[in-house]
Amino acid sequence: MTMIGITMGCPAGIGPEILLRYFTEHKVPAGIRPVVLGDRAILNKCAADLGLNAKIVSWQPGDQPATNSIPVFNLSDIPEEEHSWGNPTLTTARAMAGYIEKAVELTLSGVLDGITTCPISKSALHAAGFKYPGHTEMLVDMTGADDYTMMMAGKTLKVTLATIHCSLASVPELLSEEGIYRLIHITHRGLGIDFGLNRPRIAVAGLNPHSSEEGLFGNEEERVIIPAIERARRDGIDVDGPFPPDTVFFKAASGQFDGVVCMYHDQGLIPFKLLHFEDGVNVTLGLPIVRTSVDHGTAYDIAGKGVAAATSLAAAIQMAGDISNNRKQHYQSQKIT
């Protein structure tokens, strides 16, 4: 049985609602036992506010999670007068950070096989004294990972990004041969181990229109992208490109490639969200633990209103279970050989 811990995210956001909707509206996959790390009182309040029929029970590490219920490891007791939907506080921020810390601890110790994270507020995290840019950096620090990246993954398209949260104007100067080469490697490793692909086929997107058309529209392809691809090929990786950005995603979505290495945030996220707006999953490649996340934020504007959907959460839990099993099979096969 694969145990996946789900962190509740910000107690004032939509995390509690999507958790309840997951357990009450979606079928838990066979072989996966999800448990929640959060606040029972907040979940009960959410169920009452939204009229959801949810059986919320206590769970402790080492227990066998009860079926047909929502097993919760209670890690905070936020007073009712300090909680309101859509309004994060220092209390809720400290609680959401505590859920993550305990989830990592339990996964590193082998109690959990992986974690799926509900959304947190970066600004609230900072206000509570945690100086991480977000979830990923916090997890990296806690696990000691030194080579990691974000992959946006769905059944049709998987993308990784050479640059993420930066201005479009700064992208060319941030691209480097070494950085793209490293990203190809970690994408290859993630597709091979976490997604169980025997020989992953990777496409690399160019930066400029028509991949610069032999230097007519820029030199980044010739200067940094092509050398990185050639280095990765010499390492035995099945990688091709740089492809014009306006055609590469069609090639990948139609099955010619298993993943696309992209040069900047919107280059990869626009086609990804076009295809996977509701069921996209954020996967952190390179961690020693399995971590997936929903592909959306805290949505404070709709928190407590009963309109949030658990589609992305369901996909993230399923993917966490699949990745955990793929890793086990990979490392077991290595021991045998």
Disulfide bonds with the S-S distance in Angstrom:
none
